Amino acid sequence: MSRFSDFGNDLYTGKRSINFVGRRNIWYGIAAGMILVSVLVPNLRGGWVFGIEFTGGSQFQLSQLAKPDQGTATRAVDSVVPNAAPRVTVVGTNGIRVQTELLTTTETENVRAALATAYNVPLTEVTSSFIGATWGADITQTALRALLVFFALAILMALYFRTWKMSLAAIVALAHDLILTAGIYGILGFEVTPAAVIGFLTILGYSLYDTVVVFDKIRENTNQDGEFSSRTFTESVNLAVNQTLVRSINTSVVALLPVASILFIGSYVLGAGTLRDISLALFIGIMAGAYSTIFIAAPLYAHLRENEPAIVTKKKRIASARTTSGAVR
């Protein structure tokens, strides 16, 4: 612990430095590769799996089963409604959830009876519900509207930091987090539900908070740099990232521990789908957000500003002074 504390102190004072900004092309390449995989692989697998709340359909659920076999449910549904395209999920350790396209009242009762017979349980143990396509479309529009509002609020960062380039860098980092999280959902075949969308929006808020903290330190460092500062703009940005690195790591770890606990308890102990969907999105997103803040947002901001005349002039002056100092020595 003492060594880690000393390491963090060295990063803050500048005694030790990790060149995050100078190696930005490496981080860009890694991020681009992850985004490419996140977009291509789900599409090659047939696209994302959206929950019944978005697509509409019928749902059947059984609990307290001795053997929650998925194949049994599939065969039971196919035996009475051959074209229902059932999607069967094990809920917790002893439950089954079956989702199909929207069925008629008669078909719904037939499926309930077939499931009760297949699992040898009373008919009353098989619950059914349905969601219309119109309601699903409304949910989709609401989710997209919430996402657009969030990105619009991120643009308002320009008013706080007084530069649109910080806002642009933050939005790129947020887009990275969203695409990566959605991509992992698609790659692993997880179902995208309203709870997962809430998780997506939550991790965007977390990522934006982390980015604002780093950007605030960047602004502090660059404002302290006077005309005769010995640091270039890029070096001041890199120093800010180093100074907030330990804090970002600690914050991410502290946030991941309870989320991981909720994910485990929600999925394997309680069998609560809503807890699982939210915590899974949070778990993936927090890790993606920690990466994007350090390796994308700050280096991109430095990249966007490095060709400004004042920054170029200052960089040349510092380089000349260092060359002269080296020659004198």
Secondary structure, DSSP 8 states (H G I E B T S, - for coil): -HHHHHHHHHHHHTSS---TTTTHHHHHHHHHHHHHHHHHHHHHTTS-EE-HHHH-EEEEEE-S-SS--HHHHHHHHHHH-TT---EEEEETTTEEEEEES---HHHHHHHHHHHHHHHT--GGG-EEEEE-HHHHHHHHHHHHHHHHHHHHHHHTHHHHHS-HHHHHHHHHHHHHHHHHHHHHHHHHT-EE-HHHHHHHHHHHHHHHHHHHHHHHHHHHHHHH--TT-SS-HHHHHHHHHHHHHHHHHHHHHHHHHHHHHHHHIIIIIS--HHHHHHHHHHHHHHHHHHHHIIIIIHHHHHHHHTTSHHHHHHHHHHHHHHHHHHHH-
